[in-house]
Amino acid sequence: MIGLTGPIGAGKTTVAGILRELGAKVLDADALVRDEQSRGTLGYTAIVQTFGTAILGPDKEIDRKKLADEVFADPQKLARLERILHPRVIARILEARKMLHDGDVLVVEAIKLLESGLRSVCDEVWVVMAPRESMFERLEKRGLSRPEVELRWRNQYSEEQYRGAADVVIDNSLDRDQLKARVRAEWARLATTVARGRGPSPGP
């Protein structure tokens, strides 16, 4: 299993898409988080009990922006939220891994891969990095203001920590063709590793 991570706005989803084209099974941890926050789940109940009904929208679902505004301004609140969500998300990822067929490789895209303990169940950690200004531009296109981006960055690992934890660093300052070539090269390297009897299978 490959853990795919990196700072917010670095381009993890782009790299995940290339890996999917190459045959990987890609699981988005953020999508699992959204599921675990859905009304009627144990995660929803725990979050509302912890943070109150002020984080709910008119439909009584958790408003992700309200929740983000609540927790990213307070590291202790963020830690409480992560203690609710991380074990549930990791359990679902491990269940998904059990469903793999011979020749499959699972890529888990997760912003909190290193902090959550998920790193320990990955065969390799791939970190996507990009120039700071490029990350700002991507996030502003998603509707986040610069102060909101900076607040989220203060609650994640530094570039040095990401690089230090990586088995593979993918530089997303490249153009699309160069980025694809870089990812393909790592995929081919992985195939060679598997052929020698080590590491996760890269699939057909």
N, C-alpha and C positions, 0 to 999 in steps of 0.2 A: 504494500500500500504506500502510495506517495502522498505526503502531506504538502499541499501547495499553499503558501502564505506570503505575507509581505505587508507593507504599510497600506493604509487605506488610500485608494486612488492609484496604486502602483500598476494595476493592469492584470490582476490575478485572473479575472474572468476571461480576458482575452487569451491568456496562456492556457487556461482550462479548455477553452474552445478549440484551440489547436490540438491539444492532447486528445480531445474527444474525436476530432477528425482522424487522428492517428490510430484510434481504436480503444482508447481508454474509457472506462466507466467513470463518469465524473459525478461526484456528489457535492452539492453546495451546502455547507454547514449553515449558512445564513438562512437558507430556505427551511432547514430543519428548525432553526430558532423561531422563525415565523410560525411554523406549525405548532411548536410547543407553547407559543403565546396565544394560540387561538382559543376563543371562548369554549368552555366545556372541557378543556384539558387540565391536568393536574398542575402543569406549569402556569397556566392562566390563573388558577386559583391561588397558587403560592405567590405570584407576582402581585395580584390585587391585595392579598392579605398583607403583604410587605409594604407596598407603596401607596395603597389607598385607591379610591375610585376616581381621584382627580386625573389619573393617567388614562381613563377610558374616554372613547369618543362617543358621539350620540348613539351609535349602534351597540354600545356596551362592549365592543371589542377594544383591546388595548391599542391606543394611539401610539405608534412607534416613535413619532417625533416628541410627543409629550414625555414618554418614558425616557428617551434619549436625553432630553433637556434636563430631566430629573437626575439621571445617574451620572452623566458625563461631567457635571459640575461638582460632583462629590465622589471621590475615589472609594469611600466606604460603602456608599450606596451601589456603586458599580460592582464592587466585590460581592455584595449581597445578591445582586441580580445574577452574576456569573455563577455563584454557588447554587442557585436554583436551576439555571439552564445548562451549564456545562455537563454535569453528569447525565442528564437526559439525552443531550445531543450525542455524547460519546457512546452511550448505550445503543443508540439507533445506528450509528456508524458501524459499530462492531457487529450488529445484526446484519447490516448490509454486506459486510465483508464475508459473513458466513454463506451468503447467497451466491457468491461468485462461482463461476465455472472454471475448470482448468484452462489456463491461457488468458484469463481476464486479469486486468490490473485496475485497481480502484484508486482514483485520484480524489482526494478530499480537499476542496477549496475552503479554507477557514482562516479568517482574519486573526482569531485567537488561538490558533493551533499551538503555539509555543507556550502560552500562558495557561491553557486549559488542561494540560496533561495529555492531550491527544498525540503530541509528539512521540511519546513513549511507545505507541502502538504502530507507528509508521516505520516502514523500511528505509525510506529516504525522506528528507525534508528539502523541498525546492522553494526558494525565496525569490519573489519577483521584486525588483527594485527599479526606480525611475527617478529622474531629476525632480527635485522638490517642486519647482514651478509647474512642471508637467502634471504632477499629482494635484496641485491646487486647481489647475485649469479643468481637469477631468471632474473634480468634485464640485466645482462651481457650476459646471454644466448639468450636474445632477440636482442642482437647486440648493446646495449648501453654501452659506456665507463663509467668508474667510475666518471670522471668529469661531464659527461652528467647526470648521475644519481644524483650526489650531487647537480647539478644545479636545477633539478626538485624538489628535496626534499626541497630546500630552498624556493620554491614557493608553498608549501603546508602546511597544519596544522601540528603542532607538535603532538607527541604521546599523550601528556597530553590533548591537545585540542580534539583529536579524541576520547579518552576514556571518556572525560568529556561530550561529546555530545551524547554518545551511550546509547541506551536502552539495547542493547545486544552487548557484545564483544565476537568475535570468535577468539580463539587462534589458529593460523595456524602453531605453532611449533610442533603440534601433527602429528603422522603418519596418513596415509589416513583413516584407519579404525576408529581411535579415532576422527578424524575430522568429519567424517560422523556421528558418534554417537553423537557428540556435536551438530551438525546442526539438526539432527533428534529430539534431546531432545527439542531444541527451537521450532521446528515445532509442536511437541506434546503439548508443553506449550501454543503455539498460538491457537491450536485447543481447548484447555480447556478454554482459554479466550473467544473465539468466542462462545462457548457453553453457557457461562454465559452472553452473550449479549454485549460483549465489543470487540473492536479491529477488524482488517481485517479478512475476511474469509480465511482459509488456503486451501480451495478447498476440493475435495473428499478424 
